[in-house]
Amino acid sequence: MELLTFPFMQRALIAAALVGITAPAIGIYLVQRRQAIMGDGIGHVAMTGVALGFLLQTGPIWTATVVAVLGAVGMELIRSRGRTSGDVALALLFYGGMAGGVMIINLAEGGSTANLSSYLFGSITTVADGDVVAVCLLAAFVVSVTLGLRRQLFAVCQDEEFARVAGLPVRLLNLLLAVTAAVTVTVAMRIVGLLLVSAMMVIPVAAAQRVTRGFAATLALAVGIGVTVCLAGTVTTYYVDAPSGAAIVLLAIAVFLLLAVAAAPLARSRARRAAAETDPGSPKVPAGRRASDGLTV
């Protein structure tokens, strides 16, 4: 393919594939604990980190990572200590991050809000060699946490009290989850954009849940969907000259709708099976075929 002969497209496709892997990998835990909007809050606060990178004339990815991690940790500490609701903490991240980013970028030499555009909505032409190295390192961290600690993280997201009774370090795992989500946001900001990264954490997982039941199957399908739409959206952007984040998210929504329609007959079949299980006069269904109320590891 002609587009593969261009170095900027090679870099963009590598970054897109890593986004497709990491965003659903952390998103499945956020969806499970009903914190799907968390990525938005972190994405907004990361704007301050990007602007700080321009002000200090250093790599925006690394400054965004530091600021996003600090913001995510602060939000998690506030939530866990109960001093204010999680919604209020998210609101503080939303508005404080946006305001800080706009203020700092205008203090930078030659800076303006236009400099933030490619970070807000993604741009395949802005992915540099240094960005690819940074994204690879950060993605390796995300994958190692989300897969290596999948049972512990799943237990905490499913039921914190049970996890605490079972002896798991709940606070540490919650903080690690917040840090991993923050790192994922900075991994995705060059391709998907800070304002749309949360969609890639949520939509592939929600789409996979339409047709799968177990945790492992849902995670595998969500990552498959994520990689597919990220690569397809990046290629589409090359031909139509549009923000890559918008193309990727629209493709993800299209996949969700297709799977939702395709899953309707499957849902009816499961409903009939569940009804048969509760009917004393109906034939018994083997234990291995019983419907599950949620994801299981």
N, C-alpha and C positions, 0 to 999 in steps of 0.2 A: 504494500500500500504506500502511496505517495506520502501520506502524512507522517509515516514512520521514519522518513528520511530527515525530518526536521528535529534537531536536538530539543527544542522547546516542547514538542509534542511527546517525545520520548520521556522527558522529565515529567510532563503533566500526566501521562498515562501511568507512570510508576506511582506518583503521588495519589492519583485517583484510585488505583487498586488498593493502596494502603488505607485510604479513607473508607472504601467499601468494606474492608475487613474490620477496622477498629470501631467505627461508629456503631454498627449493630452489636458488636461484641460487648460494648459497655452499655448500649441502649437496652439490651434485654433485661439487665438488672434494674435500670431506672424505670422501665415500664412495669416490672414486677412489683416495685415498691411505690408505684403511682407517683413518681417524680419525673415524668416525661418532660416537663417544662424546664427542668434543671439546666439542660444544655443551653437554653435561651439566656438564662441569667448569667451563666458563665461566659457565653459568647459576647454579651454586652460588656461585662467587666473587662474582658480581654481587649476591648477597644482601647482602654486606657494603656494596656501594655504595648499595643501596636504603636500608639502615639508616643509613648515613652521611648520606644526604639528609634523613632525619627528624631526625637529631641536629643537623645544621647548619641545619635549617629551610629547605632549598632544594629544587629540583626533583630528585626521585629518579632520573629518567631520565638526567640529565647526570652525577650522581655515580656511578650504576651503570655508565655508559659508560666513565668514566675508570678505575674500579676493574677492570672487566672487561677493558679493553684492557691495563692493566698486568699483570693475571694471565695473559692469553693470551700476551703478549710474553715474560713470565718463563718460562712453560711451554715455549714454542718455543725459547728460548735454552738452557734445560736440555736439551731433547731434541737439539738440533743439536750441542751440545758434548759430548754423551755422558757427562755426569757422573752421570747416573742415567737409568733407563729412562723412556720416555714414560708408562708405566702409573703409576709412582711419582709423576711430576709431576701427572698427573690426580688421583691420590688426594689429594695435598696441596691441590689446588684444591677438590676436593669437600668435604673435612672442614674445612679452614681457612676456606673461604668460608662454610659453614653456621655454624660456631662463631662467626666474627666477626660475621655478621649478627645472630645471636641475642643476642650480648653487647651490641653497639652499640645495637640497637633498645630494649633494656631500660634503657640509659643515657639515651635521649632523653626529653625532658619529655613525659609522658603517653603514652609509647610502650610497646608490648607486642608479643608475637609475633603477635597477631591482626592488627596493622597490615600484616604481610607476606603475609597470605593472598591478597589480590587479585593480588599480584605473583608469587606462587608458582604459582597455577593460572589466572590470567586473570580479568578481570571487565569486561564491556562498559560497566557503569555508571560506571566510574572513569576513563574516557578523557576528559580535559579538553581544552579548546582548545589550551592550551600543549603538551599531549602530542602532539596531531596535528601541530603545527608541528615539534616535535622529531623525531617519527617520519618525517615527510616529508624533512627534511634528512638524517637518518641513512640512510634508504632510498635517497636519491639517491646518496650515497657508495657504498653497497653495490652498486647496479646499475652505476655507472660503473666500479668496479673489476672486478666479475665479468664484465662484457661487454667492457669496453675492453681488458682484459689476458687475455682468455680463452685465447689460444694460449699465452702464456707460463706462465700458471698451470696449464694442462693439461699442458704439458711437464714442469713441476716435479713435479706430482702423479703423473704417469705413470712418470717415471724421473729421479730427481734427478741421478744421475751423468751421464746423457746430456745433461741440461739444462746442467750445469756445463761439460761439454766443448764444448757448443754456444755457450758464452759468455754464458749468461743469469746475471743476479745472483740466484743461488738463495737465498742467505740473506735478501736483501731481499724477495724474492717470498714466501718462507715467512713472514716477519714480517708482510708485508702481508696474507697470507691469514689469519693468526691475528687481526690487528686487525679485519679485515672480519668474521670470525666473531663476534668479541666485540661489534661494533656491531650485527650481526644479532640477537644475543640480546637486547640492550636494545630494539631495534625491536619484538620480538615479545612482550616480557614483559607488556605491558598486556592483550593479547588471548589469547595462548596460555599465558603463565605461564613462569617461569624453570625449573620442573621438567619442563615438557613441550616446550619449544622445540626440543630436539634431535630430537624425533620429527618435527617439520615440516621439519627439514633432511634427514632420512633417508628417511622413508616415501614422500613423493611421488617422489623420485628412484628408489628401489627399485621402486615401482610402474611408473614410466615405462620402466625397464629391462626389464620383462617383455615389452614389445611393440615396443621400438625398439632400434636398433643404433648409430647415429651419435651423436656428442656433441651436435650442434645439435638433432637431433630429440628426444633424451632431455631436454635442458634445456627445450625449448619445452613438451613434454608435462608435465614435472614442474612447471613454473611454472603451466601450465593447471590441473593437479590441485590445486596449492597454493592458488591463488586461489579455485577452486570450493569446496573443502572449508572454507576459512577463512570465506568469505561464508555458505555454508550453515550452518556451525556457529554463527556469530554470530547468524543469524536464528533458528536452533533454540533458542539460549540465551534469546532474547527471549520465546519462548513457553513454555519448560519451566522457566525460572528455575534454570539449572544453571551451573556454571563453564564459561566459554566454551572454555577450553583442553581440557577433557575431551571436549566435544562435537566439537571440530575434530579432535582426534587419533583418536577413534573413527570418524569419517567417513573419515579418511585411511586407516585400517586396512581399512575396508570396501572402499574403492576398490582398495587393494592386493590384497585377496583376490579381488575380481571380475576384475581384470586377470590375476592369476596363473592363475585357472581358464580365462579366455578365451585365454591365451597358450599353454596346453598343446599344442593342435594345431599352432600355429606352431612351437613348439620341436621337436616331432617331425619336422615338415617340414624344418627346418634341419638336424637330425641326419641325416636321410636324404640331404640334399644334400651334407653334409660327408663322409658315408661314400662317396657316389658319386664325390666328388673324389679320394679316396684309393685307389679301386679302379682299377687300370690298364686293366681291360677295359670300364669303364663309359664312356658318352658324356661328353665334356668339357663342363664347365659354363662359360659365359662368365665372364671375369675379374670383371666388374662384379657378378656374382651370388654370389661366393664368401663364405663365412661369415667373420665377423671374431671374433677372440678377445676384443675389448674395444672400448671407445668410441674413436672417431677424430674428430678435429676436421674 
